[in-house]
Amino acid sequence: EVKMGLMCGDVLAILVFIFYFSIGSHGAHWEDTGPANGDLMYVCAGGTIDIPWNINLTDVDHLEAIKWYYKDTSKSGASEEGVAVSTSGMFFPVPGFADSLQLTGSAGITLTGADQTRSGKYSVEVIGRDSSGNAFTFEKAVNVQVLDGLQTTDGNLHINQNPTAVMDKDGQMSVQLQCGPFTYLDRPPFDVEWTFPSGKVVNQTEFNNGYFDLMVSFPLEGGKYTCSIPDAYADKACIHDGTSPEANHTIDGLDTRLMLIEAQQLVLKNDNEQLKTENNALREMLQHNNTQTLVDRIQALEANEATLREELKNSTQINQQLMDKVQGLEGMDGHRVSFETRNLVSDSMGSDGAMRFTTVITNPEGAFNLTSGRFTAPYSGIYFFVGSAESCAADKSSAGFWLTVGELYIAKAESKTPSAADPANNCDTANVHSVIHMYANQTAYLKAADTSAIFDASSEAAFSGFLVYED
């Protein structure tokens, strides 16, 4: 049996050896030069399309011919056309390419004086035979885009600002500025520079859907932002007239800061709601499977929920800090009017629905009346107001209130409807803020949407505002 196994193995080895040499072999291969198969090349108009491909053949390989082709990819249904052939050591370009096409390397070409009509797909086919006479073929292709000037939709740079806040890769709510729009088939062969209002310069490489994106988060700089193409990239951008293309955009500091804070508060609230949902789901699981693992997980979620709830309750403080910063940044001259009041009168409001408070934090000009719960504008101008209140009443409908100026309802805040089945989660905070023009002697106050609504008389109830600028 051992001898028979050796004999069978020897026969198999001989058969493989005979088969290998009967089909022949070749060592031809591409050198690692020039663009890879399927690459995209950018060439400026008047420049040279350089495709330095090389193929290595062994002494036993026989080269029969090398053929080059061109396809105008801008025309639908266009077919490949031969532009040159090399055989027996001779290079023969077709008449339309005779003055501009040359052989480079063993299988590459260069085309001088390229214009935009030469954009398209260039390919090569290497045909030969190995030592046993078997044919082999090697192919490569590259896409070429010939450019004339800055490749944007109108030849100029523009900056767009996303009207909504966007979360950046670090999880921060940010303002998104986009520089473009570029018309390259792929990423441009250069970067852009962003100049901030403070003069700081940032090199930008992130490119998506025709635009270089800049994400601006806190601390936000209000003022002019500039996108430009550095002089070092002028040749790659095909800019030869000595100009430095740039675009400018101004970010409004006040409105943009308010947008980012509102977006961040919404993220916190959504996170809080998600944790509540997971917490309730785990409580239901706990009723069927009271394991220590589930208990630990619920406790961890409750701790996270408490942290997020605390952050949400501090939203009034965040808004107050923003108002203080804005007042300092704006550096406005003229009258300074502001007020802040806290702590609702327990389960009580005026006959007109005005929500009344017990404590005044600041009221330097006496514009807020603690008894009526109303603020009276001493001057005509733009005012900013923030209001918040918490409802913790079980088995009640949702509680809401309006920010009211005169008899005009400006903005409404509403807490969630509480659940009697889960007394531990009956509390919810409602917030409202607005920027509005008021005339002198007009009043502003928080008005309950329903006089039977019950709000918690806690420090989380607050009403504040200030004069942004006077008419």
C-alpha positions in Angstrom: 0.0 0.0 0.0 2.9 2.4 0.8 4.6 1.6 -2.6 1.3 2.1 -4.4 0.8 5.6 -2.7 4.3 6.7 -3.8 3.7 5.6 -7.3 0.4 7.5 -7.6 2.0 10.6 -6.2 4.9 10.4 -8.7 2.5 10.0 -11.6 0.4 13.1 -10.4 3.5 15.2 -10.2 4.6 14.2 -13.7 1.2 15.0 -15.1 1.2 18.5 -13.5 4.7 19.1 -14.9 3.7 18.1 -18.4 0.5 20.2 -18.2 2.4 23.3 -17.1 4.8 23.2 -19.9 2.2 22.2 -22.5 0.3 25.5 -21.9 3.4 27.6 -21.7 4.2 30.5 -19.3 5.1 34.1 -19.5 6.7 36.6 -17.1 5.3 39.8 -18.6 4.0 42.3 -16.1 3.3 46.0 -15.6 5.8 48.2 -13.9 4.6 50.4 -11.1 4.8 53.6 -13.1 2.2 56.0 -14.3 -1.5 56.2 -13.3 -3.2 53.0 -12.0 -5.9 51.3 -14.0 -9.1 53.4 -13.8 -7.4 56.5 -12.3 -8.6 60.0 -13.0 -6.1 62.6 -14.2 -6.5 66.4 -14.4 -4.5 68.4 -17.0 -4.7 72.1 -17.6 -5.6 73.3 -21.1 -2.4 73.7 -23.2 -0.5 71.2 -21.0 0.7 67.7 -21.6 -1.2 64.5 -21.0 1.6 62.2 -19.7 0.8 58.5 -19.3 4.2 56.8 -18.7 3.1 53.1 -18.7 5.8 50.4 -18.9 5.5 46.7 -19.4 8.3 44.2 -18.7 8.8 41.2 -21.0 11.1 38.2 -20.4 13.4 36.8 -23.0 10.9 34.0 -23.9 8.0 36.4 -24.5 7.3 37.7 -27.9 5.7 41.1 -28.3 3.4 41.3 -31.4 1.8 44.8 -31.0 0.8 47.6 -28.7 -2.4 49.5 -29.5 -3.7 52.8 -28.0 -7.4 53.9 -28.0 -9.3 57.1 -27.2 -13.0 57.5 -26.2 -14.9 60.8 -25.9 -16.8 60.1 -22.7 -18.8 63.4 -23.0 -20.7 62.0 -26.0 -23.4 59.4 -25.3 -22.9 56.2 -27.2 -19.4 57.1 -28.3 -17.1 54.2 -29.2 -13.3 53.7 -28.8 -11.2 54.8 -31.7 -7.6 53.7 -32.3 -5.0 56.6 -32.1 -1.7 54.7 -32.4 -0.1 51.3 -32.8 3.4 50.1 -32.2 4.8 47.0 -33.9 8.3 45.7 -34.8 9.7 48.6 -32.8 7.9 51.3 -35.0 5.3 53.8 -33.5 2.5 54.9 -35.8 0.0 57.5 -34.6 -3.1 58.2 -36.7 -3.2 61.4 -38.7 -5.4 63.3 -36.3 -2.8 62.7 -33.5 0.4 62.6 -35.6 1.7 66.1 -34.5 0.9 65.8 -30.7 1.2 62.1 -29.8 4.5 60.4 -28.9 5.6 57.1 -27.3 6.8 57.2 -23.8 8.3 54.2 -21.9 7.5 50.9 -23.4 3.7 51.2 -23.4 2.9 54.8 -22.5 2.0 57.9 -24.5 2.3 61.7 -24.1 0.0 64.1 -25.8 1.1 67.8 -26.0 -1.0 70.9 -26.4 -4.1 69.3 -24.9 -7.4 71.2 -25.0 -10.8 70.3 -23.6 -11.7 68.3 -26.7 -9.0 65.8 -25.6 -10.8 64.9 -22.4 -11.9 61.3 -22.2 -10.8 57.8 -21.7 -7.3 56.6 -22.9 -6.5 52.9 -22.9 -3.7 50.6 -24.1 -3.7 46.9 -25.2 -0.4 44.9 -25.2 -0.6 41.7 -27.3 2.1 39.0 -27.3 2.9 35.3 -27.1 4.7 33.2 -24.6 7.4 30.5 -25.2 4.7 27.9 -26.2 3.0 30.2 -28.7 0.0 31.0 -26.4 -1.4 34.5 -26.8 -1.5 36.9 -23.8 -3.0 40.4 -23.5 -2.5 43.2 -21.0 -4.8 46.2 -20.8 -4.9 49.5 -18.9 -7.1 52.6 -19.0 -7.1 56.1 -17.5 -9.7 58.9 -17.5 -8.4 62.4 -18.4 -10.2 65.7 -17.7 -8.6 68.7 -19.5 -9.5 71.9 -17.5 -9.5 75.6 -18.6 -9.7 77.9 -15.6 -11.3 77.5 -12.2 -13.7 74.6 -12.3 -16.9 75.9 -10.6 -20.4 76.3 -12.0 -19.7 80.0 -12.9 -15.9 80.3 -12.7 -16.1 81.9 -9.2 -16.0 80.8 -5.6 -19.1 81.0 -3.4 -19.8 80.3 0.3 -23.1 78.7 1.4 -24.2 78.6 5.1 -26.4 75.6 6.1 -29.6 77.2 7.7 -29.7 74.6 10.4 -27.1 73.5 12.9 -25.1 70.3 12.1 -23.5 67.9 14.4 -19.7 67.6 13.7 -17.6 64.5 14.0 -16.9 65.4 17.7 -20.6 65.5 18.5 -20.8 69.3 18.8 -23.6 71.3 17.2 -21.9 73.5 14.6 -22.4 76.0 11.8 -21.6 74.4 8.4 -20.0 76.7 5.7 -19.5 75.3 2.2 -17.0 76.6 -0.4 -17.7 75.8 -4.1 -19.5 74.5 -6.0 -16.8 72.7 -7.9 -17.5 70.7 -11.1 -14.5 68.2 -11.0 -15.4 64.6 -11.6 -13.7 63.7 -8.4 -12.0 65.6 -5.5 -10.1 68.7 -6.8 -6.3 68.3 -6.9 -5.8 71.1 -4.4 -7.1 72.3 -0.9 -8.6 75.6 0.1 -7.9 78.0 2.9 -10.4 79.5 5.4 -9.7 82.8 7.1 -11.7 83.5 10.3 -12.8 86.9 11.5 -9.9 86.9 14.0 -7.4 86.4 11.2 -6.8 82.7 11.9 -6.1 80.6 8.8 -7.1 77.0 8.4 -6.2 74.6 5.6 -9.3 72.7 4.5 -9.1 69.2 3.0 -12.6 67.7 3.7 -14.5 67.6 0.4 -18.1 66.4 -0.1 -20.5 66.7 -3.0 -18.7 69.5 -4.8 -17.9 71.6 -1.7 -15.1 72.0 0.9 -16.9 72.0 4.3 -15.9 74.0 7.3 -17.6 73.3 10.7 -17.6 76.2 13.2 -18.6 75.4 16.8 -18.4 77.1 20.2 -16.7 79.5 20.9 -18.3 80.9 17.7 -16.7 83.9 16.0 -19.2 86.4 14.5 -18.0 88.3 11.4 -16.5 87.7 8.0 -15.2 84.3 6.9 -13.1 84.0 3.7 -12.6 80.9 1.5 -9.7 81.1 -1.0 -7.3 79.0 -3.2 -3.7 79.6 -2.1 -1.2 80.8 -4.6 0.7 77.6 -4.2 -2.2 75.7 -5.8 -2.7 78.1 -8.7 -1.2 75.8 -11.3 -3.2 72.7 -10.1 -6.3 74.9 -10.2 -5.5 76.0 -13.8 -5.4 79.7 -12.7 -2.8 81.4 -14.9 -4.0 85.1 -14.8 -2.4 85.9 -11.5 -5.7 86.2 -9.6 -6.4 84.6 -6.3 -10.1 83.5 -6.3 -11.9 84.0 -2.9 -15.4 84.2 -1.5 -16.6 86.0 1.7 -19.5 85.3 4.0 -20.6 87.0 7.3 -21.9 85.0 10.2 -24.4 86.9 12.4 -23.1 86.3 16.0 -26.3 86.7 17.9 -28.7 84.7 15.7 -26.2 82.0 15.1 -25.4 81.5 18.8 -29.1 81.3 19.6 -29.5 78.7 16.8 -26.6 76.5 18.2 -27.9 76.7 21.8 -31.5 75.8 20.7 -30.1 72.8 18.7 -28.0 71.6 21.6 -31.0 71.8 23.9 -33.0 69.7 21.5 -30.2 67.1 21.4 -30.2 66.9 25.2 -34.0 66.6 25.3 -34.0 63.8 22.7 -31.3 62.0 24.6 -33.3 62.3 27.8 -36.4 60.9 26.0 -34.4 58.0 24.7 -33.1 57.1 28.1 -36.6 57.3 29.5 -37.8 54.9 26.8 -35.0 52.4 27.5 -35.6 52.8 31.3 -39.3 52.0 30.9 -38.5 49.0 28.7 -36.1 47.6 31.3 -38.6 48.0 34.0 -41.0 45.9 32.0 -38.3 43.3 31.5 -37.6 43.4 35.3 -41.2 42.3 36.0 -40.5 39.0 34.2 -36.8 38.5 35.0 -35.6 40.2 38.2 -31.9 39.6 37.7 -29.1 41.6 39.3 -27.8 42.5 35.8 -31.0 44.2 34.9 -31.1 46.1 38.2 -27.6 47.4 37.7 -28.4 48.5 34.2 -31.5 50.4 35.3 -29.6 52.1 38.0 -27.0 53.2 35.5 -29.6 54.5 33.1 -31.4 56.4 35.9 -28.1 58.0 36.9 -27.6 59.1 33.3 -31.2 60.3 33.1 -30.7 62.4 36.2 -27.6 64.0 34.7 -29.4 64.8 31.5 -32.4 66.2 33.4 -30.1 68.4 35.4 -28.6 69.7 32.2 -32.0 70.4 30.7 -33.1 72.2 33.9 -30.0 74.4 33.6 -31.1 75.6 30.1 -32.4 78.9 31.7 -29.0 79.5 33.1 -27.3 78.7 29.8 -29.6 81.2 28.1 -28.9 83.8 30.8 -25.1 83.3 30.3 -25.7 83.7 26.5 -27.5 87.0 27.1 -24.7 88.3 29.3 -22.1 87.3 26.7 -24.1 88.8 23.9 -24.5 92.1 25.8 -20.8 92.2 26.5 -19.9 91.3 22.9 -22.2 93.7 21.2 -20.8 96.6 23.3 -23.9 98.7 22.6 -24.3 102.3 23.8 -27.6 103.7 25.2 -30.0 102.4 27.8 -29.5 99.1 29.5 -32.7 97.3 30.4 -32.9 93.8 31.9 -34.8 91.8 34.5 -34.9 88.2 35.9 -37.5 86.7 38.2 -37.9 83.2 39.6 -40.2 80.9 41.7 -43.9 80.9 40.7 -46.6 81.8 43.2 -47.7 78.3 44.2 -50.8 77.1 42.1 -51.8 80.7 41.5 -51.9 83.2 38.6 -53.6 86.5 37.8 -57.2 86.6 36.6 -55.8 87.5 33.2 -53.8 84.3 33.1 -50.5 86.0 33.8 -48.0 83.7 35.7 -46.8 85.5 38.8 -43.4 85.0 40.5 -42.2 85.5 44.1 -38.5 86.5 43.7 -36.8 89.2 41.6 -33.1 88.4 40.9 -32.4 91.6 38.9 -34.6 94.5 37.9 -32.4 97.7 37.8 -34.9 100.0 36.1 -38.0 98.6 37.8 -39.5 97.6 34.4 -40.9 94.3 35.8 -43.9 94.4 38.1 -43.8 91.5 40.6 -47.5 91.8 41.5 -48.9 91.6 38.0 -46.1 89.4 36.5 -45.7 91.9 33.6 -42.7 93.6 32.1 -43.3 97.1 30.7 -40.9 98.3 27.9 -39.5 101.7 28.9 -38.1 102.2 25.4 -38.9 101.2 21.9 -36.5 98.6 20.5 -35.6 94.9 20.0 -36.0 92.8 23.2 -35.0 89.2 24.0 -37.1 87.1 26.4 -36.7 83.6 28.0 -39.3 81.8 30.1 -39.4 78.3 31.7 -41.7 76.4 34.0 -42.0 72.8 35.3 -45.2 70.8 35.6 -45.3 67.7 38.0 -49.0 67.1 38.4 -50.1 63.5 38.0 -53.3 62.6 36.2 -53.4 66.1 34.6 -53.3 67.2 31.0 -50.1 68.8 29.6 -49.4 72.3 30.9 -48.5 75.1 28.5 -48.0 78.8 28.5 -47.5 81.6 26.0 -45.0 84.4 25.7 -47.4 87.3 25.3 -46.6 90.9 24.1 -49.6 93.2 24.6 -52.5 90.9 23.5 -50.4 89.2 20.9 -49.3 85.5 21.4 -45.6 85.3 20.3 -44.4 81.8 21.2 -45.8 78.8 23.1 -44.1 76.2 25.4 -45.8 73.1 26.5 -44.9 70.2 28.9 -45.6 66.6 28.2 -48.8 65.0 29.4 -47.9 63.2 32.6 -48.6 59.5 33.3 -50.4 58.2 36.4 -48.9 54.8 35.8 -45.4 56.2 36.3 -45.4 58.8 39.1 -41.6 59.0 39.2 -41.5 60.5 35.7 -44.4 63.0 35.9 -42.2 66.2 35.8 -41.4 67.9 32.6 -39.9 71.4 31.9 -41.2 73.6 29.2 -39.1 76.5 27.7 -39.7 79.4 25.4 -37.6 82.2 24.0 -38.0 84.9 21.4 -36.6 88.1 19.9 -39.3 90.7 19.2 -39.7 94.5 18.6 -41.7 96.4 21.3 -42.9 99.9 21.5 -42.5 102.0 24.7 -45.1 101.1 27.4 -46.0 97.7 25.7 -46.1 94.8 28.2 -44.7 91.3 28.0 -45.6 88.4 30.3 -46.0 84.6 30.5 -49.7 83.6 30.1 -50.9 80.2 31.1 -52.6 78.4 28.1 -55.2 77.1 30.6 -55.9 78.8 34.0 -56.4 75.4 35.5 -52.9 74.2 34.6 -50.7 73.4 37.6 -47.0 74.4 37.5 -44.4 73.5 40.1 -43.5 76.5 42.3 -39.8 75.7 42.1 -36.6 77.6 41.2 -36.8 76.1 37.7 -39.6 78.5 36.9 -38.1 81.7 35.6 -38.9 84.7 33.3 -36.1 87.0 32.1 -35.3 89.4 29.3 -33.2 92.4 28.2 -33.1 95.2 25.6 -30.9 94.2 22.7 -30.8 97.6 21.1 -32.9 100.7 21.2 -34.7 102.3 18.2 
